[in-house]
Amino acid sequence: MLRTTLVLTLLLTAGFAAACGDDDTPTAPTDPPVAVTEPFSGTLTLNGAATHSFIVQRAGTATATLTALSPDSAAVISLSLGTWNGQSCQIILANDAATTNSSVVGNASAGNFCIRVLDVGRLTAPTDYTVTVQHF
């Protein structure tokens, strides 16, 4: 009986000792945020507008840059950045005098966003555009 008690005591002690240890919860490595770059393009008609939506995965800066206008790279249009609800773009920031290389920059949390390009009455012909959006 003494031997059985001794063996049980040793087994229980070994079990408790094995359960004790480093209480720190291991953490996963944190990857630095990687910027996502998305190009959007189309043709803006006289008095027309176009909207493109995108998804931000991580909070950070969102930048929309008007990278090309053709045939007139000096044309003036409106470039806006906003939130997307699935049907419309709620404008948050706008540059109503955007030309090639103009940007709109804002802080964004994770969610659905949009850019909008718009003729502000200054186009004289349909104009091809490219907008590059960079976000995290």
C-alpha positions in Angstrom: 0.0 0.0 0.0 2.8 2.4 0.9 4.5 1.6 -2.5 1.2 2.3 -4.4 0.8 5.6 -2.5 4.4 6.6 -3.2 4.0 5.8 -6.9 0.7 7.8 -7.2 2.3 10.7 -5.4 5.3 10.7 -7.8 3.0 10.5 -10.8 0.8 13.3 -9.6 3.9 15.4 -8.7 5.3 14.8 -12.2 2.0 15.7 -13.8 1.8 19.0 -11.9 5.4 19.8 -12.7 4.8 19.1 -16.4 1.7 21.4 -16.3 3.8 24.2 -14.8 6.0 26.1 -17.1 6.1 29.2 -19.2 2.8 30.9 -18.8 3.5 33.4 -21.7 1.1 32.9 -24.5 3.0 32.6 -27.8 2.3 35.4 -30.2 2.2 35.2 -33.9 4.8 37.3 -35.7 3.5 40.6 -36.8 4.0 41.3 -40.4 4.4 44.9 -41.5 1.5 46.2 -43.5 1.9 45.8 -47.2 0.6 48.6 -49.4 -1.9 47.5 -52.1 -1.9 49.4 -55.3 -5.0 49.3 -57.6 -5.4 51.0 -60.9 -8.8 52.1 -62.2 -9.4 53.5 -65.6 -12.2 54.4 -68.0 -13.5 57.2 -70.2 -15.1 60.3 -68.7 -17.7 61.8 -71.0 -18.8 65.4 -71.1 -20.7 66.2 -67.9 -20.2 62.5 -66.9 -18.9 60.8 -63.8 -17.5 57.3 -62.9 -17.2 55.5 -59.6 -14.9 52.7 -58.7 -15.0 50.8 -55.4 -12.2 49.1 -53.4 -11.8 47.3 -50.1 -9.3 48.4 -47.4 -8.1 45.5 -45.3 -6.1 47.4 -42.6 -6.3 50.9 -41.2 -3.9 53.3 -42.7 -3.5 55.9 -45.4 -5.5 55.7 -48.6 -4.2 57.8 -51.6 -5.9 58.3 -54.9 -3.7 59.8 -57.6 -4.9 60.8 -61.1 -2.1 59.3 -63.1 -3.3 59.9 -66.6 -5.7 62.0 -68.7 -5.8 61.6 -72.4 -6.0 63.2 -75.0 -5.4 66.4 -72.8 -3.1 65.7 -69.8 -3.8 69.2 -68.5 -7.6 68.7 -68.4 -9.3 69.6 -65.1 -11.7 67.2 -63.4 -12.9 66.3 -59.9 -11.2 63.5 -58.1 -12.9 62.3 -54.9 -12.4 59.6 -52.2 -15.3 58.3 -50.1 -17.0 55.4 -48.5 -18.9 52.8 -50.5 -22.3 51.4 -49.3 -22.8 49.0 -52.2 -24.8 51.5 -54.3 -23.3 54.9 -54.0 -20.1 56.7 -53.1 -20.4 59.0 -50.0 -17.7 61.6 -50.8 -15.4 62.4 -47.9 -12.5 64.2 -49.6 -12.6 65.9 -53.0 -10.3 67.8 -55.3 -12.5 69.7 -57.8 -9.5 71.0 -59.7 -7.6 67.8 -60.3 -5.1 67.4 -63.2 -2.6 64.7 -64.0 -0.6 63.8 -60.9 -3.1 65.4 -58.4 -3.9 63.3 -55.3 -6.5 63.0 -52.6 -5.1 61.5 -49.3 -7.0 60.4 -46.2 -6.9 58.0 -43.3 -9.0 54.9 -43.7 -10.1 52.2 -41.4 -10.8 48.7 -42.8 -13.9 48.8 -44.9 -15.4 49.6 -48.3 -14.2 52.8 -50.1 -14.6 54.4 -53.5 -13.1 56.9 -55.8 -15.1 59.1 -58.1 -14.0 61.1 -61.2 -16.3 63.8 -62.5 -16.3 66.4 -65.3 -16.7 69.7 -63.6 -17.8 71.4 -66.8 -14.3 71.9 -68.2 -13.9 69.0 -70.5 -14.2 69.7 -74.2 -14.1 66.0 -75.4 -14.4 62.6 -73.8 -11.3 61.9 -71.8 -9.6 58.7 -70.8 -8.4 58.6 -67.2 -6.4 56.4 -65.0 -6.5 56.7 -61.2 -4.1 54.7 -59.0 -5.3 54.0 -55.4 -2.8 52.9 -52.8 -3.9 51.6 -49.4 -3.2 49.0 -46.8 
